[in-house]
Amino acid sequence: FVFHSMPSTLVTLCVLLSLSCAHGFGVIPHHKVSFSEESFSEEVNSRQRDASTSLPAFLIRDTPTSGWVLLSLTDLRIRSEHDADSIGDADPYAWVTLPSGLHYRSRGFSDDNTVDLGMHFYVPSDLSGTVKVEIYDEDSLTDWTNAFVGAQDDVVGTLHVSTKGVHTSSLANVQKESCGWRWCDSGRWWLPDYPCWRCSQISVGSLRVRVLREESAIASEVAALNSAGVELIEAWSPLLAPDSVGSYWSQAMYYTTNLGYGIYGSLGDEVGKPGSGIWNYVEDSRGSYGNLGLADGPGVDTVSIISHELAVQAMESFIPALQRGDYFRRNELGIQSFNGRVWPEKPSHSIGLGDNMIDHQRARVLFDDMVGPAMAKNPRTKATISKSADQFWASSSASMDDAGVWSTLLLHQFHLGLQLTWEEGVTFSSNQFGYLGMASAPPNLADASCLAVNCERLLLYKEMMLERYKNALSVKYPEEWGGYSALERTKVASQVMDSLLFAGGLSIPTVIKFGFAVLYGEYGKSQLGNDFVLHEDQVTRFIMEVIRRFPPVAGFPSWDRKTNKHVIIDLFMANLDPVSQTGWGDTARDFKIRELSEYHKKHIGWANNAIVNGDSGHPDSRVCPAMDLSILMITEFFRAFLRRGGQACWDTDGQSPADISVTGYSATSVQLRESRACGTAEWEVRDLLGFGSDEQSWSNWLFDKVTIDDRFDTHTRAVALALRVGYDDPPDTSAVVTAPSQKEDVPNVPCGLAGILVPANDEHQGDLQRLNAASVFGEITTELLTFPHTADDCGVWRQGEVPSKIILDQIGVWPETRVL
């Protein structure tokens, strides 16, 4: 997902329309670029020629920066005679500029001359020059005119801060130039003083400044701030907080581009090449990077890595750069930038993936225990998943729309030990895209999302679930929970909900949906052959290929602190890179079931290389902690499908292969129904007889409507049930059967012992399908159910029983005109 912000109704609409997009960057291309065999060879040669070209330093931080200084700007006091408001106090905020040109902005305050700016941020230790701090008095009348006609808030004062040397805490004067007419001394005794225009610096207030350079002192201060709920701030970006015509235009282009990606990704695919609309779009955005495996955007100051080889290198260098402070993360999921509306409970107002290092480290250890590799290898985990998957496939019909509920129930059990009901799972799953809609609106237009979703209801639901999660976590992790503060408990519960909403909670059902669309749709048949049938020994490799070809997480974002450049490792494009020597070769954009060893070596769909010393549970690792569990859940889901007969026993319910589409963004949800040849005793009898699938199942009718006596065989009970159904809903009379209006050919079905051919359906006689199905039902019951061969198999009459009454009770119905 990728969007940003633009101050117009049009772009707000674009954002809401493009919430289904999972990708986007660059600018809208004028043409598409296809990969023929000739262009592939040319690309390989060109990429090799450009291999020696140096990449931007921020792209892969193999070489550490000089280090970081922590600068804090806190207590601001403005003298009342110098605030810019004639009525009341000032509405102050600070605007900080580094010599490199990076900007930092504090939050705004209202009608207060004494405030804590709460600005804590890193600056390079080798910074040349001073940091310029400007204090403004915000004027609401200039908020929009500032952007479009250059109107400015009033400047209260300025100061310059040096970050050299070791500082403790000091008060610095905020000064302002004061100019005016005054009497000047001529310097000559014979000449009188004269009026002149003079300027001087006057003190208008003070600001507490603190600079920490020592690493241990910085770590201690950052930990203390974190405990107090104070977040470090990062450099201002025009994509996140526009304040001028240029920055608003940048946001506008960002969202317009994303809308273009939604169109190209959903409607722009070449025939038989799902995702081609996206890769053509991206390749046209390579701009000045040529064949380096990079693309411009999305948005300004952003570069996307689309090469498999560079993606591996970037992920391997990511963790060390993050640990050094050279990289940081913002509130993003994949390639989607979020506003903070969904996270009112956290000081960062961010998804867990964007949390600071301290909060991430705390939760990572818990996640490793909840859903990590060791948990996935536990035989009990596999048994739990297998049993749940068998229950999903126990019915005679299955919708891939329900896979999200299935995974939600299991993930709540694994994360928290909670056993949700199916109805609770439905509620949770139905809310997922609502939260995405809330979070995806531009930060300065966050309220616009509430026009499309019920924000108040979603936030109340989240508040309720967070309390439930806290209770569950206190039971599952009593020792750790006892050591957390109230704020830390809230943060952990919020991170768990993020995982359930946006991580496995979305990606697992997405992969399942794509997998079945490949099995039953035209695309899969064109890639694997019309006669392809999935077998047990192929399941894991098939799933790995689904994730490689259609990665549910499109991007792995980070920001370079020294330059404020946005770097996105494009997992979609990198997995489909046909050029890199480390990648999948010229079949990268095909669906090809490969050797398992190749997937283990090359797969990057879970950010596999963002790991510390091969340890997924390391507090600083960023590989998906539930990678093994997600594979296990999806493969067991498909194995349960195979145990119920697989493709041989499950047909689509009214969907042809042409009806099942696959794009780079989404796949049709496949609806399946078990074929009669493979049915079990759980066939829905009333549905089989044409009464509708919303009635009770076979077993419920058999044991609820018919009195059970173990002396009566199952076959007799089934026939009695069929009779009972027929009597409850008798056939139509001739009075309601209309005459045919036109002649048309219809298929025949054999009926009765004589095998007479009768029409399979008749639009003028609605109950005909049920009557014909009764005949088929009789044949199925004969094949599937037991029938006594001798009287001894049935047992004996008991003393006092009236045989005719017992038989009538078992049969359930009997014509009054017949004598038993």
Secondary structure as GFF3:
##gff-version 3
##sequence-region A 1 820
A	DSSP	alpha_helix	9	17	.	.	.	ID=ss1
A	DSSP	alpha_helix	37	49	.	.	.	ID=ss2
A	DSSP	three_ten_helix	50	52	.	.	.	ID=ss3
A	DSSP	beta_strand	68	78	.	.	.	ID=ss4
A	DSSP	three_ten_helix	80	82	.	.	.	ID=ss5
A	DSSP	beta_strand	92	97	.	.	.	ID=ss6
A	DSSP	beta_strand	103	105	.	.	.	ID=ss7
A	DSSP	beta_strand	114	124	.	.	.	ID=ss8
A	DSSP	beta_strand	131	137	.	.	.	ID=ss9
A	DSSP	alpha_helix	142	149	.	.	.	ID=ss10
A	DSSP	beta_strand	154	161	.	.	.	ID=ss11
A	DSSP	beta_strand	169	184	.	.	.	ID=ss12
A	DSSP	beta_strand	194	212	.	.	.	ID=ss13
A	DSSP	alpha_helix	215	227	.	.	.	ID=ss14
A	DSSP	alpha_helix	245	267	.	.	.	ID=ss15
A	DSSP	alpha_helix	276	283	.	.	.	ID=ss16
A	DSSP	three_ten_helix	287	289	.	.	.	ID=ss17
A	DSSP	beta_strand	294	296	.	.	.	ID=ss18
A	DSSP	beta_strand	302	305	.	.	.	ID=ss19
A	DSSP	alpha_helix	308	324	.	.	.	ID=ss20
A	DSSP	beta_strand	327	328	.	.	.	ID=ss21
A	DSSP	beta_strand	332	333	.	.	.	ID=ss22
A	DSSP	beta_strand	336	337	.	.	.	ID=ss23
A	DSSP	three_ten_helix	352	354	.	.	.	ID=ss24
A	DSSP	alpha_helix	357	371	.	.	.	ID=ss25
A	DSSP	alpha_helix	373	377	.	.	.	ID=ss26
A	DSSP	alpha_helix	379	392	.	.	.	ID=ss27
A	DSSP	beta_strand	397	399	.	.	.	ID=ss28
A	DSSP	three_ten_helix	400	402	.	.	.	ID=ss29
A	DSSP	alpha_helix	403	416	.	.	.	ID=ss30
A	DSSP	alpha_helix	422	440	.	.	.	ID=ss31
A	DSSP	three_ten_helix	443	451	.	.	.	ID=ss32
A	DSSP	alpha_helix	455	476	.	.	.	ID=ss33
A	DSSP	alpha_helix	478	483	.	.	.	ID=ss34
A	DSSP	alpha_helix	486	502	.	.	.	ID=ss35
A	DSSP	alpha_helix	504	520	.	.	.	ID=ss36
A	DSSP	alpha_helix	522	528	.	.	.	ID=ss37
A	DSSP	three_ten_helix	536	538	.	.	.	ID=ss38
A	DSSP	alpha_helix	539	549	.	.	.	ID=ss39
A	DSSP	beta_strand	555	560	.	.	.	ID=ss40
A	DSSP	beta_strand	565	570	.	.	.	ID=ss41
A	DSSP	alpha_helix	571	575	.	.	.	ID=ss42
A	DSSP	three_ten_helix	585	587	.	.	.	ID=ss43
A	DSSP	alpha_helix	596	602	.	.	.	ID=ss44
A	DSSP	alpha_helix	627	643	.	.	.	ID=ss45
A	DSSP	three_ten_helix	646	648	.	.	.	ID=ss46
A	DSSP	beta_strand	650	652	.	.	.	ID=ss47
A	DSSP	three_ten_helix	657	659	.	.	.	ID=ss48
A	DSSP	beta_strand	671	674	.	.	.	ID=ss49
A	DSSP	three_ten_helix	676	678	.	.	.	ID=ss50
A	DSSP	alpha_helix	685	688	.	.	.	ID=ss51
A	DSSP	alpha_helix	698	704	.	.	.	ID=ss52
A	DSSP	alpha_helix	714	728	.	.	.	ID=ss53
A	DSSP	three_ten_helix	734	736	.	.	.	ID=ss54
A	DSSP	beta_strand	748	751	.	.	.	ID=ss55
A	DSSP	beta_strand	756	759	.	.	.	ID=ss56
A	DSSP	alpha_helix	768	784	.	.	.	ID=ss57
A	DSSP	three_ten_helix	791	793	.	.	.	ID=ss58
A	DSSP	alpha_helix	803	811	.	.	.	ID=ss59
###
